[in-house]
Amino acid sequence: MTIPTSLLNDKFVDMEFITELTGLTDKWFYQLIKNGKFPKPIKLGRSSRWLESEVEAWLQQRITDSRG
């Protein structure tokens, strides 16, 4: 199995990282996930993680959208 180079340079982050980064609550993010407006988590056993690059892309899009 070949792993894309970009994945090797990425890292998995948890909800605590995301909430600290944004200042928003985990409940708010889980509602966005439910509504298809935030990336779904990657399940690793009982843990949920996101690729940092996906979180960053989501944030960049929010910035772009808000500045129209």
Secondary structure, 3 states (H helix, E strand, C coil): CCCCHHHHCCCEECHHHHHHHHCCCHHHHHHHHHCCCCCCCEEECCEEEEEHHHHHHHHHHHHHHHCC
